[in-house]
Amino acid sequence: MKKFKFSINNNSYDVNLLSFESNKVKLEVNGKPYEVLLDKSGDVSKTPTLVRQSPQTSTDSHKATALTSSPSEKKGSGVIKAPLPGTIIKVFVKEGDTVRSGENLLTWEAMKMENNLSSDREGTVKSVKVKPGDNILEGDVLVEIA
């Protein structure tokens, strides 16, 4: 039994919902029993509807503050950012190394899986911002390439 309080035209009503079957509702209003028939046109679907939000893209307008680079963007010097949060396991490059596009830079654990991060650009490693054991967040700068 569910209890409700209503106020209609400054009058208070204590309503106890006794039963609700099909379109018939039995209730008490201020202690007086009522049986109410509901109009079928107002019938609500019993199947819940799953509403998903559309994926949000980065709203950062400047490419230096974007979480990840655009796939169609021309690659050259710049930074490699973390695509997912996790923990760094291994770093395969050091300052001064020359890297080619597709070369493995580091391995990190995210969602209980080991992931390899490959370079999306060619150049010389200017600095490595992480070491094994570091926790990273999405968008953190990991490697800087000149």
N, C-alpha and C positions, 0 to 999 in steps of 0.2 A: 504494500500500500504506500502510495506516495502522497505527500502533503504539500500543498501550495497555498500561498497567500496572494489574493488579488485585491486590487483597489479599483473600483469602477464608480465614477462620478462621486468621489470622496467617500464611498462606502467600502468597508473592508469585508472580505469574504475569506473564510478558511475552507479550503477545498481538499477533500481526501479522495484520491483516485482509488476506487475499489477494484475494478476490473476493466480490461480493454480487450475485447474480442471482435475481430473483423471490423464492423462499423458501429458496434454497440459499446457504449461506455457507461459504466455504473460508477456514480460518485456521490459524495455527500457534500452539501454546501451549507456551512454553519450548522451541521448536525442533521440536516434534512436530506433524505436520500432522493436521488434523481437518476433516471435512465435516459441517456442521450443517444440519438442516432446521428452518425456522421454522414455527410454527403460523400459518396464514393469518388466524385471527381477530384477531391482533395487528397486521394490516396497517395501515399509516399512509397516509393520503391524500397524494398527491403534489402536490395543489393547495394552495398556501398560503392561509391564511385571513387576511384583512385585519381587524385589530381596531382600531377607532377609539374614542378616549375621547370621552365626551360633552362637549359644550362647557361650559366652566366659567364660571359667572356670578360677578360680583363678590361676595366674601364680606364686604365692608365693611358694617358694620351702621349706621354713621352716614352720613347723606346727604352731609355735607360731605366725607367721605373716599372716597365711591364714585367709580369711574372715570368713569362717565357717568350721566346722570339717567334715571330710569324714564320710558318713553314716556307712561304714564298719570298721572304726577305733575303736580300743578298747577304751572304756571309763573308765576314772578313774579321778584322780585329774587333774585340769586344769581350763580353763576359758570358760564361756558361752558368745558367741558373738552375736551381733544383726544381725538377718538375713535380716532385712529391716530397712530403716530409719523411724523415727517417733517420737512420744512423749510418755514418760513414764506416765502411769495413776496410777497404783498401784504396790507396791512392797510387796510380801507376805513373804519374808524371811529376816532374819537379820543375822549379824555376829554370828557364833557359832551354828546356826541351823544345824541339820542333815537332809539331803535331800536324797530322793530315786529317781531312774530313773523314769521319767514320772510325777514327782511332779511339780505343777505349781509354778513358781518363781516370775513372774511379768506379768502385762498386759500393753500393749502399743498400741497406736493408730497409724495406718499406712494406708494410702490411704482411710481415712474416715471410717475405720473399727477397732474395738477393737480386738486385737490378744493376745492370751495367750502364754507365753513362758514357756515351760516345761523343766525340767532338763533332759539332755541326759546322765547323769552320777550320781553315788552315792558318797556321802562323806559329809564333813562338810563345811559349808559356811565360807570361809576364809575372804572374804570382799564383800560388795555390792557397786559397783561403781556408781550407779545411784539412784535418788530419784524422786518421782512424780513431773512432770512438766519439767523434763530434756528432751532436744531434743537429739536424738541419730542418728548416721549415721550407715550405713551398715558396719559391722565388728568391731564396738566399743565393748570393753569389758564391760559386764554388771555385771556379778557375777563371783567371783573366788572361786573355790571349791578345798579343799585339801583332 
